[in-house]
Amino acid sequence: MRDYSPKRRTALVFTGSGSTGAYHAGVLRALDESGVKIDVVVGSGVGALAAAFAAVGGGAKLYGRGGFWERAHRGAFYRLRPTVRLAIGLLGMSFAVFALPVLLGILLGILFPLLLIADRVFPGVASSALSVLWTRPEALSGPYLAAQAVPVFALAMLAIAATAFLYFRDRRRFAEAFESFLDAKPGLDRLKRSLWEVARGAALSGGPPSEAELGRRYVALLAENLGEPGFRELVLRATDLDRGGALAFVLLRDGEGTGPREREGALASAVDLRASGHGRVLTIASTSVLEPIPALALSNAIRPGVVGWMKTLAREVGADGVTVNVIAPGRIDTERLREVYPDGPAEADLLQIPLQRLGSTREIGDVAAFLASDRASYVTGTLIPVDGGLTRGLL
């Protein structure tokens, strides 16, 4: 194990997509609570969330009570676009009108025996009722067809109006509007509220300001406090949809430590794992790489490929002192798992786990903290399941 030197700089890189961000929060919590020194945080994909909070000492707003990931569920991040909701409503109205004769026919079939009984008590009642029903459809045919046509016509007008609005609002990104029926605004609002809690300082405003003002406050907070306890240099990498390339935001101290610098081309030099001689690459996978999980065909097919890639990378960068390892979580107590088990996991599910309980994100973070430390300097190219013994394979 190398002796610690203040000249050594430690970088923590978060990358991934989707629910991987919850594991990032667990890793960050473990590192914060264990007092691991981190100089630079790097974020890409959903990892940009953890990096942004970690850079300004806001980890508690990410993983703590009332934090970004607490009670996180699909509805907290996505919703159907308004035009899609309106279209579904119009289609529902049209279907209801279409099904109305069927429902009336079923109702008539249920009431017909009662009508026959009434006819025995009051002769002529059945014939009078049937004569009314025989002539009524002719009178109702016009309103019925109109009621069917109105929602369809409104839906067509809505589609034309929405298409024209999206086209003239931003022609370059017109095609993106049709890539998904989901709107990420709830997730963006959730993120802005959480970041504002960290960046607002003594501001009296309860709600977050505009995105531009929030960005200025955040950058000012980080730039003014670089070098202070809890504040770290920051590198964020995003995709520029307009140019079709990577867009980097870098906020680092200069060589003398006198202040920050921001530049787009600094991404490659900001974190050079090979040059450090003790870089660490960790990937969060799943136990599906050891045993296929029923009904998760996509995960079973893709994740083993990621593990193979990490195994290859471990051999390529090992000579430079960089270790590459994979963590495979089992059934971890997260908000997503609580959605799957709203009443708690069944006893039969827990019995499949030798430890007979769910794991915690902290336990994932503890393993990640070990693999990122110098104590794991001779551990590379491995896959470590953190599943309470759930997987039964020998390797």
C-alpha positions in Angstrom: 0.0 0.0 0.0 1.4 3.4 -1.0 1.9 6.0 1.7 -0.5 8.9 1.5 0.7 12.1 0.0 -1.2 15.4 -0.3 0.3 15.7 -3.8 -1.8 12.8 -5.0 -5.1 13.7 -6.4 -8.1 11.4 -6.3 -10.8 11.5 -8.9 -14.3 9.8 -8.6 -16.0 9.1 -11.9 -19.8 8.5 -12.1 -21.3 7.2 -15.3 -24.3 5.2 -16.4 -28.0 5.6 -17.0 -31.4 5.2 -15.4 -31.5 3.7 -11.9 -27.7 3.5 -11.7 -27.9 6.9 -10.2 -29.3 5.4 -7.0 -26.2 3.2 -6.7 -24.1 6.3 -7.3 -25.8 7.9 -4.3 -25.0 4.8 -2.1 -21.3 4.9 -3.2 -21.0 8.6 -2.5 -22.6 8.2 0.9 -20.1 5.4 1.8 -17.2 7.5 0.7 -18.4 10.6 2.5 -19.0 8.7 5.8 -15.7 7.0 5.6 -13.8 10.3 5.1 -12.2 9.3 1.8 -10.5 12.3 0.2 -11.8 13.2 -3.2 -10.3 16.0 -5.2 -12.2 15.8 -8.6 -15.6 14.4 -9.4 -16.5 13.5 -13.0 -20.1 12.8 -14.2 -21.5 11.5 -17.5 -25.0 10.4 -18.2 -27.0 10.0 -15.0 -23.7 10.2 -13.2 -23.7 14.0 -13.8 -26.3 14.1 -10.9 -24.0 12.6 -8.3 -21.0 14.6 -9.6 -22.9 17.9 -9.4 -24.1 17.3 -5.8 -20.7 15.9 -4.7 -18.8 18.9 -6.1 -20.5 21.3 -3.7 -20.7 19.2 -0.6 -24.4 18.4 -1.3 -24.3 14.7 -1.0 -26.8 14.7 1.8 -29.3 16.3 -0.6 -28.8 13.4 -2.9 -28.9 10.4 -0.6 -30.2 11.8 2.7 -33.7 12.2 4.1 -35.8 14.3 1.7 -33.0 14.0 -0.9 -33.3 13.6 -4.7 -33.4 9.8 -4.6 -35.8 9.4 -1.7 -39.1 8.0 -2.7 -38.0 8.1 -6.3 -40.4 6.3 -8.7 -41.3 6.5 -12.4 -43.9 9.1 -11.9 -41.5 11.4 -10.1 -39.3 11.7 -13.2 -41.6 11.2 -16.2 -45.1 11.8 -17.3 -47.0 11.5 -20.6 -46.8 14.6 -22.7 -49.9 16.8 -22.5 -50.7 16.2 -26.2 -50.5 12.4 -25.6 -52.8 12.6 -22.6 -55.3 14.6 -24.6 -55.1 12.2 -27.5 -55.7 9.2 -25.2 -58.7 11.0 -23.7 -60.2 11.7 -27.2 -59.6 8.1 -28.2 -61.2 6.9 -25.0 -64.3 9.0 -25.7 -64.5 7.7 -29.3 -64.2 4.1 -28.0 -66.9 4.7 -25.4 -69.3 6.1 -28.0 -68.5 3.1 -30.3 -69.1 0.6 -27.5 -72.4 2.3 -26.3 -74.7 0.1 -28.5 -72.9 -3.0 -27.3 -73.4 -2.0 -23.7 -77.1 -1.2 -24.4 -77.5 -4.6 -26.1 -76.0 -6.4 -23.0 -78.3 -4.4 -20.7 -81.3 -5.3 -22.9 -80.3 -9.0 -22.7 -80.2 -8.8 -19.0 -83.6 -7.0 -18.7 -85.4 -9.0 -21.4 -86.5 -11.9 -19.0 -87.9 -9.3 -16.6 -89.8 -7.7 -19.5 -91.4 -11.0 -20.3 -92.5 -11.5 -16.7 -93.9 -8.0 -16.7 -95.8 -8.8 -19.9 -97.5 -11.7 -18.2 -98.7 -9.4 -15.4 -99.5 -6.4 -17.7 -100.3 -7.7 -21.2 -99.0 -5.5 -24.0 -96.1 -4.0 -22.0 -93.4 -6.1 -23.8 -94.8 -5.3 -27.3 -95.0 -1.5 -26.5 -91.4 -1.5 -25.2 -90.1 -3.4 -28.2 -91.8 -1.1 -30.6 -90.2 1.9 -29.0 -86.8 0.2 -29.2 -87.4 -0.7 -32.8 -88.0 2.9 -33.9 -85.4 4.6 -31.5 -82.2 3.5 -33.4 -83.3 5.3 -36.5 -83.8 8.5 -34.6 -80.5 8.1 -32.8 -78.3 7.1 -35.7 -77.5 10.7 -36.7 -76.4 11.8 -33.1 -74.5 8.5 -32.7 -72.4 8.9 -35.9 -71.8 12.6 -35.0 -70.6 11.6 -31.5 -68.2 9.2 -33.1 -66.9 11.6 -35.6 -66.3 14.6 -33.2 -63.5 13.0 -31.1 -61.8 11.6 -34.2 -62.0 15.1 -35.9 -60.7 16.7 -32.7 -57.8 14.2 -32.6 -56.9 15.0 -36.2 -56.9 18.7 -35.5 -54.9 18.2 -32.4 -52.2 16.3 -34.3 -52.0 19.0 -37.0 -51.8 21.8 -34.4 -49.2 20.0 -32.3 -47.1 19.1 -35.3 -47.1 22.7 -36.5 -46.3 24.1 -33.1 -43.3 21.7 -32.7 -42.0 22.4 -36.2 -42.1 26.2 -35.9 -40.8 26.2 -32.3 -37.5 24.5 -33.2 -37.1 23.1 -36.6 -33.7 21.6 -35.9 -35.0 19.4 -33.1 -38.4 18.7 -34.6 -37.7 15.0 -34.9 -36.8 14.7 -31.2 -40.4 15.4 -30.2 -41.5 12.1 -31.7 -38.8 10.0 -30.0 -40.8 9.5 -26.8 -44.3 9.9 -25.5 -42.8 10.8 -22.1 -42.0 14.2 -20.8 -39.0 14.5 -18.3 -40.2 17.8 -16.8 -41.1 16.3 -13.4 -37.5 14.9 -13.1 -36.0 18.2 -14.2 -38.2 20.1 -11.7 -37.1 17.7 -9.0 -33.5 18.2 -9.8 -33.8 22.0 -9.9 -35.4 22.0 -6.4 -32.7 19.8 -5.0 -29.9 21.8 -6.5 -31.5 25.1 -5.4 -31.5 23.8 -1.8 -27.7 23.5 -2.1 -26.9 26.6 -4.2 -29.3 29.3 -2.9 -27.2 30.2 0.2 -28.9 33.0 2.1 -31.5 33.6 -0.6 -35.0 34.0 0.7 -36.8 32.6 -2.3 -38.3 29.2 -1.6 -38.7 28.0 -5.1 -35.9 27.6 -7.7 -35.2 30.5 -10.1 -34.8 30.2 -13.8 -32.4 27.6 -15.1 -29.9 30.3 -16.1 -29.9 31.9 -12.6 -29.6 28.5 -10.9 -26.6 27.7 -13.1 -25.0 31.0 -12.2 -25.6 30.5 -8.5 -24.2 27.0 -8.7 -21.0 27.9 -10.6 -20.4 30.9 -8.3 -20.8 28.7 -5.2 -18.4 26.1 -6.5 -15.9 28.6 -7.9 -15.7 30.7 -4.7 -15.2 27.6 -2.5 -12.8 25.4 -4.5 -10.2 24.0 -2.1 -12.5 24.3 1.0 -13.6 21.1 2.8 -16.4 19.4 1.0 -15.9 21.2 -2.3 -14.4 19.4 -5.2 -13.3 20.2 -8.8 -15.9 19.2 -11.3 -16.0 17.7 -14.8 -19.4 17.1 -16.5 -19.8 15.5 -19.9 -23.1 15.7 -21.8 -24.2 15.1 -25.3 -24.7 18.1 -27.6 -27.7 17.1 -29.7 -27.3 20.0 -32.1 -23.7 19.2 -33.0 -23.9 15.4 -32.4 -20.8 15.4 -30.2 -19.7 15.6 -26.6 -20.0 18.8 -24.6 -17.8 19.1 -21.5 -18.0 21.5 -18.6 -14.8 21.7 -16.6 -14.2 23.7 -13.4 -10.7 23.1 -12.1 -8.2 25.0 -10.0 -5.2 26.2 -11.9 -1.7 25.0 -11.2 -1.1 27.4 -8.4 -4.5 26.9 -6.9 -5.6 30.5 -7.4 -8.9 30.0 -9.1 -11.1 28.0 -11.4 -10.9 27.5 -15.1 -13.7 26.5 -17.5 -13.0 25.1 -21.0 -14.6 22.6 -23.3 -11.3 20.9 -24.4 -10.2 20.1 -20.8 -12.0 16.8 -20.5 -9.2 14.6 -21.7 -6.6 16.1 -19.4 -8.8 16.6 -16.4 -8.7 13.0 -15.3 -6.0 10.8 -16.7 -6.2 7.4 -15.0 -3.2 5.9 -16.7 -0.9 8.9 -15.8 -2.0 8.6 -12.1 -0.6 5.1 -11.8 -3.4 4.0 -9.4 -6.7 4.6 -11.3 -9.9 2.7 -10.5 -12.7 1.8 -12.8 -15.9 0.4 -11.2 -19.0 -0.7 -13.1 -22.4 -1.5 -11.5 -23.9 -4.5 -13.3 -26.5 -7.0 -12.0 -26.6 -10.6 -10.9 -28.1 -11.3 -14.4 -24.5 -11.6 -15.6 -24.2 -14.7 -13.4 -27.8 -16.1 -13.7 -30.4 -15.0 -16.2 -33.3 -13.3 -14.4 -36.8 -14.4 -15.7 -38.6 -11.8 -17.8 -35.6 -9.5 -18.1 -34.4 -10.5 -21.6 -32.7 -7.2 -22.3 -30.7 -7.1 -19.1 -29.7 -10.8 -19.5 -28.5 -10.1 -23.1 -26.7 -6.8 -22.7 -25.1 -6.8 -19.2 -22.8 -9.8 -19.9 -21.4 -7.9 -22.8 -20.5 -5.0 -20.5 -18.7 -7.4 -18.2 -16.7 -8.8 -21.1 -15.8 -5.2 -22.1 -14.5 -4.5 -18.5 -12.5 -7.7 -18.5 -10.9 -6.7 -21.7 -10.2 -3.2 -20.4 -8.6 -4.6 -17.3 -5.9 -6.4 -19.4 -5.3 -3.3 -21.5 -4.8 -0.8 -18.6 -3.4 -3.1 -16.0 0.2 -2.3 -16.8 -0.5 1.4 -16.0 -1.7 0.5 -12.5 -5.4 1.0 -13.3 -7.8 -1.7 -11.9 -11.1 -2.5 -13.5 -13.8 -4.3 -11.6 -17.5 -5.0 -11.7 -20.0 -5.1 -8.8 -23.2 -7.2 -9.3 -25.9 -6.1 -6.8 -28.6 -8.6 -6.0 -31.9 -7.6 -4.4 -31.2 -4.2 -2.8 -33.6 -2.2 -0.8 -34.3 0.7 -3.1 -37.4 2.7 -4.1 -37.7 0.6 -7.3 -37.8 -2.6 -5.3 -40.4 -1.1 -3.0 -42.5 -0.6 -6.1 -42.1 -4.3 -7.0 -42.9 -5.3 -3.4 -45.4 -2.6 -2.1 -46.2 -4.8 0.9 -42.6 -5.9 1.4 -40.8 -8.9 -0.1 -42.6 -12.2 0.3 -41.1 -14.8 2.7 -40.5 -17.2 -0.2 -38.4 -14.5 -2.0 -36.3 -13.9 1.1 -35.8 -17.6 1.6 -34.0 -17.7 -1.7 -31.3 -15.4 -0.2 -29.1 -17.2 2.3 -28.9 -14.1 4.5 -32.7 -13.9 4.3 -32.9 -10.1 3.9 -32.6 -7.4 1.3 -29.3 -5.6 0.9 -28.8 -1.8 1.3 -27.2 0.7 -1.0 -24.7 1.4 1.8 -23.5 -2.2 1.5 -23.0 -1.6 -2.2 -21.1 1.6 -1.4 -18.8 -0.2 1.1 -17.7 -2.7 -1.5 -17.2 0.1 -4.0 -15.1 2.1 -1.5 -12.9 -0.9 -0.9 -12.3 -1.5 -4.6 -11.5 2.2 -5.1 -8.9 2.2 -2.3 -5.3 1.2 -2.4 -6.1 -1.9 -0.3 -7.6 -3.4 -3.5 -4.6 -2.5 -5.7 -4.1 -6.2 -6.7 -7.8 -6.8 -7.5 -8.7 -6.3 -11.1 -10.7 -8.0 -13.8 -13.1 -9.4 -11.3 -16.9 -9.5 -10.8 -18.0 -9.3 -7.2 -21.6 -10.2 -6.4 -23.2 -8.3 -3.5 -26.3 -10.3 -3.2 -26.4 -12.1 0.2 -25.5 -15.4 -1.5 -28.4 -15.3 -3.9 -26.6 -16.5 -7.0 -25.7 -20.2 -6.9 -23.0 -20.4 -9.6 -19.5 -21.5 -8.6 -17.8 -18.7 -10.7 
